Amino acid sequence: MFLSAPTKKTFLPSMEAGIALLRDFLPSDSRRLRLRRRPSPAFPRSIRASSSPLGQYRGPQPKRDLVADWVADNDGFVRSLPIYVGGSSLLAVLFNRTVSGIAPVADASSAQSRADLLTLGLAVTNVLAGLVWLSIRPKPISVVEPLGVECRRIRSDLPESVVSELLWVWESLSTVTCCRSLAIIYDGHCIMQIGMAAKSSANDGEAEDVDANKLMQGSLYQGIINSRAQSYLANLSLYPGRSELPFLPFNTQAVILQPLGDKGVAVIGGDTIRGFTTSDQTWITYIGEKLDAALAKYVNDSSILMQERV
């Protein structure tokens, strides 16, 4: 005897009963249940920095060196502090000899006299140290506006890819570092001069041209090519090779000479003494290698085309 399948009438009531049971179990506002995980004891909760309604930062605060901050805020007092200590020591020694009744003339056989002489020597040393600290102060380094004319010269026979590479180098250096002048000499020619430049000696309002042949014969260029290493003139006014760079503004503060392989050099002028940091110098070295690869490829392609035409 076969069992008959349940009819629609018998199936629907059971289904409706299940739905009614689920409605009783679920919350009345039909919102989803949120499962909250307890944080594992092995991993601490992360610290979330947030801002309060008043705009105050709430979160981990950086540690401050209170002593260093106080010294920086009271630089003059700290420099003159040895003078105060030395002067007070001298007065204390004189007052001690006056009150104790010891003869004012130093006696080598007296222990008190020997101690006073040692104290006087230390006090005088403190006074002299304070005078030295007051006389030697670091000269504030400020940005100097180059005096010259704006220049933007790029060889017209360069392909678009090389021009884009050169402009990228200029925009990167002028944005990130203190670079205000840039001249690139490659394969015996000045292929780009951009930024601030010295005024022409003809007083025509134009920028001074870069004499590539004269520059390549100078000691600065020869030293860079022979050493294949970057040269950093942190304070250009102190170097006699300044006369080999007449195309830079006369008040250029610092210069980096970056070799481009064995065929050229990039002259980078800055507006701040010691303005190029160590990271800037390293970065400029990598930029020089990248630029040398692009220019070498262009020179090789040009020489190949010339040979094919011949």
DRENDO-1510 file (C-alpha; in Angstrom, 1 decimal, always signed):
<recs>
REC; n; res; u; v; w
REC; 1; MET; +0.0; +0.0; +0.0 .
REC; 2; PHE; +1.5; +3.3; -1.1 .
REC; 3; LEU; +1.5; +6.4; +1.0 .
REC; 4; SER; -0.1; +9.3; -0.8 .
REC; 5; ALA; +1.9; +12.5; -1.1 .
REC; 6; PRO; +0.8; +15.3; +1.2 .
REC; 7; THR; -1.7; +17.6; -0.4 .
REC; 8; LYS; -1.4; +21.4; -0.6 .
REC; 9; LYS; -3.9; +21.8; +2.1 .
REC; 10; THR; -1.9; +19.8; +4.6 .
REC; 11; PHE; +1.5; +21.4; +3.7 .
REC; 12; LEU; +0.5; +25.0; +3.9 .
REC; 13; PRO; -0.7; +25.1; +7.5 .
REC; 14; SER; +2.6; +23.5; +8.7 .
REC; 15; MET; +4.6; +26.0; +6.7 .
REC; 16; GLU; +2.6; +28.9; +8.1 .
REC; 17; ALA; +3.2; +27.6; +11.6 .
REC; 18; GLY; +7.0; +27.6; +11.0 .
REC; 19; ILE; +6.9; +31.1; +9.8 .
REC; 20; ALA; +4.9; +32.2; +12.8 .
REC; 21; LEU; +7.5; +30.5; +15.1 .
REC; 22; LEU; +10.3; +32.4; +13.4 .
REC; 23; ARG; +8.5; +35.7; +13.8 .
REC; 24; ASP; +8.2; +35.1; +17.5 .
REC; 25; PHE; +12.0; +34.4; +17.7 .
REC; 26; LEU; +13.2; +37.3; +15.7 .
REC; 27; PRO; +13.3; +40.9; +17.1 .
REC; 28; SER; +10.2; +42.9; +16.4 .
REC; 29; ASP; +12.0; +45.7; +14.6 .
REC; 30; SER; +13.4; +43.2; +12.0 .
REC; 31; ARG; +16.9; +44.5; +12.4 .
REC; 32; ARG; +19.8; +42.2; +11.7 .
REC; 33; LEU; +21.5; +40.5; +14.6 .
REC; 34; ARG; +25.0; +41.7; +15.2 .
REC; 35; LEU; +27.5; +39.2; +16.3 .
REC; 36; ARG; +30.2; +40.7; +18.6 .
REC; 37; ARG; +33.5; +38.9; +18.8 .
REC; 38; ARG; +35.4; +39.2; +22.1 .
REC; 39; PRO; +38.9; +40.3; +21.6 .
REC; 40; SER; +41.5; +37.7; +21.9 .
REC; 41; PRO; +43.6; +38.0; +25.0 .
REC; 42; ALA; +46.8; +37.4; +23.0 .
REC; 43; PHE; +46.3; +40.5; +20.9 .
REC; 44; PRO; +45.6; +43.9; +22.6 .
REC; 45; ARG; +43.0; +46.1; +21.2 .
REC; 46; SER; +44.2; +48.6; +18.7 .
REC; 47; ILE; +44.3; +52.3; +19.7 .
REC; 48; ARG; +42.1; +54.4; +17.6 .
REC; 49; ALA; +42.9; +58.1; +17.4 .
REC; 50; SER; +39.8; +60.3; +17.2 .
REC; 51; SER; +39.0; +64.0; +17.5 .
REC; 52; SER; +36.7; +65.3; +20.2 .
REC; 53; PRO; +33.9; +67.7; +19.3 .
REC; 54; LEU; +36.1; +70.6; +20.5 .
REC; 55; GLY; +38.8; +69.6; +17.9 .
REC; 56; GLN; +41.3; +68.3; +20.4 .
REC; 57; TYR; +43.3; +65.2; +19.5 .
REC; 58; ARG; +42.7; +62.1; +21.6 .
REC; 59; GLY; +45.2; +59.4; +21.2 .
REC; 60; PRO; +48.9; +58.6; +21.8 .
REC; 61; GLN; +50.9; +61.7; +22.1 .
REC; 62; PRO; +54.6; +62.1; +21.0 .
REC; 63; LYS; +57.1; +62.3; +23.8 .
REC; 64; ARG; +58.8; +65.7; +24.2 .
REC; 65; ASP; +62.2; +66.4; +25.6 .
REC; 66; LEU; +61.5; +69.1; +28.2 .
REC; 67; VAL; +65.2; +69.8; +28.9 .
REC; 68; ALA; +66.0; +70.3; +25.2 .
REC; 69; ASP; +62.9; +72.5; +24.7 .
REC; 70; TRP; +63.9; +74.7; +27.7 .
REC; 71; VAL; +67.4; +75.1; +26.5 .
REC; 72; ALA; +66.2; +76.1; +23.0 .
REC; 73; ASP; +63.8; +78.7; +24.5 .
REC; 74; ASN; +66.5; +80.1; +26.8 .
REC; 75; ASP; +69.5; +80.0; +24.6 .
REC; 76; GLY; +71.0; +83.4; +25.8 .
REC; 77; PHE; +70.7; +82.5; +29.5 .
REC; 78; VAL; +72.2; +79.0; +29.0 .
REC; 79; ARG; +75.2; +80.5; +27.1 .
REC; 80; SER; +75.8; +83.0; +29.9 .
REC; 81; LEU; +75.3; +80.5; +32.7 .
REC; 82; PRO; +79.0; +79.6; +33.1 .
REC; 83; ILE; +79.8; +83.3; +33.6 .
REC; 84; TYR; +77.3; +83.5; +36.5 .
REC; 85; VAL; +78.6; +80.3; +38.0 .
REC; 86; GLY; +82.2; +81.5; +37.7 .
REC; 87; GLY; +81.5; +84.9; +39.1 .
REC; 88; SER; +79.6; +83.5; +42.0 .
REC; 89; SER; +82.5; +81.1; +42.8 .
REC; 90; LEU; +85.0; +84.0; +42.8 .
REC; 91; LEU; +82.8; +86.0; +45.2 .
REC; 92; ALA; +82.3; +82.9; +47.4 .
REC; 93; VAL; +86.0; +82.4; +47.7 .
REC; 94; LEU; +86.7; +86.0; +48.6 .
REC; 95; PHE; +83.9; +86.0; +51.1 .
REC; 96; ASN; +85.2; +82.8; +52.7 .
REC; 97; ARG; +88.7; +84.2; +53.1 .
REC; 98; THR; +87.3; +87.4; +54.6 .
REC; 99; VAL; +85.1; +85.7; +57.1 .
REC; 100; SER; +87.5; +82.9; +58.1 .
REC; 101; GLY; +90.2; +85.4; +59.0 .
REC; 102; ILE; +92.8; +83.8; +56.7 .
REC; 103; ALA; +95.5; +86.1; +55.5 .
REC; 104; PRO; +94.7; +87.5; +52.0 .
REC; 105; VAL; +98.2; +86.5; +50.7 .
REC; 106; ALA; +98.2; +82.9; +49.5 .
REC; 107; ASP; +100.4; +80.6; +51.4 .
REC; 108; ALA; +101.5; +77.4; +49.7 .
REC; 109; SER; +101.9; +75.6; +53.1 .
REC; 110; SER; +98.2; +76.2; +53.9 .
REC; 111; ALA; +95.7; +73.6; +52.7 .
REC; 112; GLN; +93.0; +76.3; +52.6 .
REC; 113; SER; +95.1; +78.4; +50.3 .
REC; 114; ARG; +95.7; +75.5; +47.9 .
REC; 115; ALA; +91.9; +74.8; +47.9 .
REC; 116; ASP; +91.2; +78.4; +47.2 .
REC; 117; LEU; +93.7; +78.6; +44.3 .
REC; 118; LEU; +92.1; +75.5; +42.8 .
REC; 119; THR; +88.6; +77.0; +43.2 .
REC; 120; LEU; +89.8; +80.3; +41.6 .
REC; 121; GLY; +91.2; +78.4; +38.6 .
REC; 122; LEU; +87.9; +76.6; +38.1 .
REC; 123; ALA; +85.9; +79.8; +38.4 .
REC; 124; VAL; +88.1; +81.6; +35.9 .
REC; 125; THR; +87.7; +78.7; +33.5 .
REC; 126; ASN; +83.9; +78.9; +33.8 .
REC; 127; VAL; +84.0; +82.6; +33.1 .
REC; 128; LEU; +86.1; +82.1; +30.0 .
REC; 129; ALA; +83.9; +79.3; +28.8 .
REC; 130; GLY; +80.9; +81.5; +29.1 .
REC; 131; LEU; +82.6; +84.3; +27.1 .
REC; 132; VAL; +83.4; +81.8; +24.4 .
REC; 133; TRP; +79.8; +80.5; +24.3 .
REC; 134; LEU; +78.5; +84.1; +23.9 .
REC; 135; SER; +81.0; +85.0; +21.2 .
REC; 136; ILE; +80.4; +81.9; +19.1 .
REC; 137; ARG; +76.9; +81.8; +17.8 .
REC; 138; PRO; +75.7; +79.8; +14.8 .
REC; 139; LYS; +74.9; +82.0; +11.9 .
REC; 140; PRO; +71.2; +81.6; +10.9 .
REC; 141; ILE; +70.8; +80.0; +7.5 .
REC; 142; SER; +68.1; +81.6; +5.4 .
REC; 143; VAL; +66.9; +81.3; +1.9 .
REC; 144; VAL; +68.5; +83.7; -0.5 .
REC; 145; GLU; +66.5; +84.8; -3.6 .
REC; 146; PRO; +68.7; +84.4; -6.6 .
REC; 147; LEU; +69.4; +87.6; -8.5 .
REC; 148; GLY; +69.1; +86.9; -12.2 .
REC; 149; VAL; +66.6; +86.3; -15.0 .
REC; 150; GLU; +64.3; +83.4; -15.7 .
REC; 151; CYS; +65.6; +81.0; -18.3 .
REC; 152; ARG; +64.1; +78.1; -20.2 .
REC; 153; ARG; +66.3; +76.8; -23.0 .
REC; 154; ILE; +66.0; +73.3; -24.4 .
REC; 155; ARG; +67.6; +72.1; -27.6 .
REC; 156; SER; +65.0; +71.9; -30.4 .
REC; 157; ASP; +66.3; +68.7; -32.0 .
REC; 158; LEU; +65.6; +66.6; -29.0 .
REC; 159; PRO; +62.7; +64.1; -29.2 .
REC; 160; GLU; +59.6; +64.5; -27.2 .
REC; 161; SER; +60.5; +61.6; -24.8 .
REC; 162; VAL; +63.8; +63.2; -23.9 .
REC; 163; VAL; +62.3; +66.6; -23.4 .
REC; 164; SER; +59.7; +65.1; -21.1 .
REC; 165; GLU; +62.4; +63.4; -19.1 .
REC; 166; LEU; +64.4; +66.7; -18.8 .
REC; 167; LEU; +61.3; +68.6; -17.7 .
REC; 168; TRP; +60.4; +65.9; -15.2 .
REC; 169; VAL; +63.9; +66.2; -13.7 .
REC; 170; TRP; +63.6; +70.0; -13.3 .
REC; 171; GLU; +60.1; +69.8; -11.8 .
REC; 172; SER; +61.2; +67.2; -9.3 .
REC; 173; LEU; +64.3; +69.0; -8.2 .
REC; 174; SER; +62.7; +72.4; -8.0 .
REC; 175; THR; +59.7; +71.0; -6.0 .
REC; 176; VAL; +61.4; +68.7; -3.5 .
REC; 177; THR; +64.9; +70.4; -3.0 .
REC; 178; CYS; +66.3; +73.9; -2.8 .
REC; 179; CYS; +67.2; +73.8; -6.5 .
REC; 180; ARG; +66.6; +77.0; -8.4 .
REC; 181; SER; +69.0; +76.6; -11.4 .
REC; 182; LEU; +69.7; +73.6; -13.6 .
REC; 183; ALA; +72.1; +73.2; -16.5 .
REC; 184; ILE; +72.7; +69.9; -18.2 .
REC; 185; ILE; +75.7; +69.4; -20.4 .
REC; 186; TYR; +75.9; +66.2; -22.4 .
REC; 187; ASP; +78.0; +65.0; -25.2 .
REC; 188; GLY; +79.8; +68.3; -25.5 .
REC; 189; HIS; +76.6; +70.4; -25.7 .
REC; 190; CYS; +74.3; +72.2; -23.3 .
REC; 191; ILE; +71.0; +70.5; -23.9 .
REC; 192; MET; +69.0; +72.4; -21.2 .
REC; 193; GLN; +69.3; +75.5; -19.1 .
REC; 194; ILE; +66.4; +76.2; -17.0 .
REC; 195; GLY; +65.5; +78.2; -13.8 .
REC; 196; MET; +67.3; +81.3; -12.6 .
REC; 197; ALA; +70.4; +82.3; -14.6 .
REC; 198; ALA; +72.9; +85.2; -14.5 .
REC; 199; LYS; +72.3; +88.2; -16.7 .
REC; 200; SER; +74.2; +88.3; -19.9 .
REC; 201; SER; +77.3; +90.5; -20.0 .
REC; 202; ALA; +75.8; +92.3; -23.1 .
REC; 203; ASN; +73.1; +93.8; -20.8 .
REC; 204; ASP; +70.4; +92.7; -23.3 .
REC; 205; GLY; +68.2; +91.3; -20.5 .
REC; 206; GLU; +68.9; +87.7; -21.7 .
REC; 207; ALA; +70.4; +84.9; -19.6 .
REC; 208; GLU; +74.1; +84.1; -19.8 .
REC; 209; ASP; +74.8; +81.3; -22.2 .
REC; 210; VAL; +76.5; +78.1; -21.0 .
REC; 211; ASP; +79.8; +77.8; -22.7 .
REC; 212; ALA; +80.0; +74.0; -22.8 .
REC; 213; ASN; +83.5; +73.9; -24.2 .
REC; 214; LYS; +84.9; +76.2; -21.6 .
REC; 215; LEU; +83.2; +74.4; -18.8 .
REC; 216; MET; +84.5; +71.0; -20.0 .
REC; 217; GLN; +88.1; +72.3; -19.9 .
REC; 218; GLY; +87.7; +73.5; -16.3 .
REC; 219; SER; +89.0; +71.7; -13.2 .
REC; 220; LEU; +85.5; +71.2; -11.8 .
REC; 221; TYR; +84.2; +69.3; -14.9 .
REC; 222; GLN; +87.5; +67.3; -15.3 .
REC; 223; GLY; +87.4; +66.3; -11.6 .
REC; 224; ILE; +83.8; +65.1; -11.8 .
REC; 225; ILE; +84.4; +63.0; -15.0 .
REC; 226; ASN; +87.6; +61.4; -13.7 .
REC; 227; SER; +86.1; +60.5; -10.3 .
REC; 228; ARG; +82.7; +59.6; -11.5 .
REC; 229; ALA; +81.4; +60.8; -8.2 .
REC; 230; GLN; +79.1; +63.6; -7.2 .
REC; 231; SER; +80.6; +66.9; -6.0 .
REC; 232; TYR; +78.7; +69.0; -3.5 .
REC; 233; LEU; +79.8; +72.6; -3.0 .
REC; 234; ALA; +77.8; +73.3; +0.2 .
REC; 235; ASN; +78.9; +77.0; +0.4 .
REC; 236; LEU; +79.8; +78.1; -3.1 .
REC; 237; SER; +81.3; +81.4; -2.1 .
REC; 238; LEU; +84.2; +79.6; -0.4 .
REC; 239; TYR; +85.3; +77.7; -3.5 .
REC; 240; PRO; +87.6; +79.1; -6.1 .
REC; 241; GLY; +85.9; +77.1; -8.8 .
REC; 242; ARG; +83.0; +79.5; -8.6 .
REC; 243; SER; +84.5; +81.4; -11.6 .
REC; 244; GLU; +83.9; +78.3; -13.8 .
REC; 245; LEU; +80.1; +78.7; -13.4 .
REC; 246; PRO; +79.4; +82.2; -14.7 .
REC; 247; PHE; +76.0; +81.2; -16.0 .
REC; 248; LEU; +74.6; +80.8; -12.4 .
REC; 249; PRO; +73.3; +83.8; -10.4 .
REC; 250; PHE; +76.2; +85.4; -8.6 .
REC; 251; ASN; +74.5; +84.8; -5.2 .
REC; 252; THR; +73.9; +81.1; -5.7 .
REC; 253; GLN; +74.5; +79.5; -2.3 .
REC; 254; ALA; +75.2; +75.9; -3.0 .
REC; 255; VAL; +75.9; +73.7; -6.1 .
REC; 256; ILE; +75.8; +70.0; -6.8 .
REC; 257; LEU; +77.8; +68.7; -9.8 .
REC; 258; GLN; +76.2; +65.4; -10.7 .
REC; 259; PRO; +78.1; +63.3; -13.4 .
REC; 260; LEU; +76.0; +61.8; -16.2 .
REC; 261; GLY; +78.1; +58.8; -17.0 .
REC; 262; ASP; +81.3; +59.8; -18.8 .
REC; 263; LYS; +79.6; +62.1; -21.3 .
REC; 264; GLY; +78.1; +64.9; -19.3 .
REC; 265; VAL; +77.3; +66.7; -16.0 .
REC; 266; ALA; +74.3; +68.3; -14.4 .
REC; 267; VAL; +74.9; +71.6; -12.6 .
REC; 268; ILE; +72.3; +72.1; -9.9 .
REC; 269; GLY; +72.2; +75.5; -8.1 .
REC; 270; GLY; +70.5; +76.0; -4.8 .
REC; 271; ASP; +69.3; +79.1; -2.8 .
REC; 272; THR; +70.4; +77.9; +0.7 .
REC; 273; ILE; +73.8; +77.2; +2.2 .
REC; 274; ARG; +74.0; +73.5; +2.9 .
REC; 275; GLY; +70.5; +73.3; +1.7 .
REC; 276; PHE; +70.9; +69.9; +0.0 .
REC; 277; THR; +70.5; +67.1; +2.6 .
REC; 278; THR; +72.2; +63.7; +2.4 .
REC; 279; SER; +69.0; +62.1; +1.2 .
REC; 280; ASP; +68.7; +64.8; -1.5 .
REC; 281; GLN; +72.3; +64.0; -2.7 .
REC; 282; THR; +71.5; +60.3; -2.9 .
REC; 283; TRP; +68.2; +60.9; -4.7 .
REC; 284; ILE; +70.0; +63.2; -7.2 .
REC; 285; THR; +72.5; +60.5; -7.8 .
REC; 286; TYR; +69.7; +58.1; -8.8 .
REC; 287; ILE; +68.1; +60.8; -11.0 .
REC; 288; GLY; +71.5; +61.3; -12.7 .
REC; 289; GLU; +71.8; +57.6; -13.5 .
REC; 290; LYS; +68.2; +57.6; -14.9 .
REC; 291; LEU; +68.8; +60.7; -17.0 .
REC; 292; ASP; +72.1; +59.3; -18.3 .
REC; 293; ALA; +70.3; +56.1; -19.5 .
REC; 294; ALA; +67.8; +58.2; -21.4 .
REC; 295; LEU; +70.3; +60.5; -23.0 .
REC; 296; ALA; +72.7; +57.7; -23.9 .
REC; 297; LYS; +69.9; +55.8; -25.7 .
REC; 298; TYR; +69.1; +59.0; -27.6 .
REC; 299; VAL; +72.7; +59.6; -28.6 .
REC; 300; ASN; +73.1; +55.9; -29.7 .
REC; 301; ASP; +70.0; +56.0; -31.8 .
REC; 302; SER; +71.1; +59.3; -33.4 .
REC; 303; SER; +74.5; +57.9; -34.2 .
REC; 304; ILE; +72.9; +54.8; -35.8 .
REC; 305; LEU; +70.7; +56.9; -37.9 .
REC; 306; MET; +73.6; +59.0; -39.1 .
REC; 307; GLN; +75.5; +55.8; -40.1 .
REC; 308; GLU; +72.6; +54.5; -42.0 .
REC; 309; ARG; +72.2; +57.7; -43.9 .
REC; 310; VAL; +75.9; +57.6; -44.8 .
</recs>
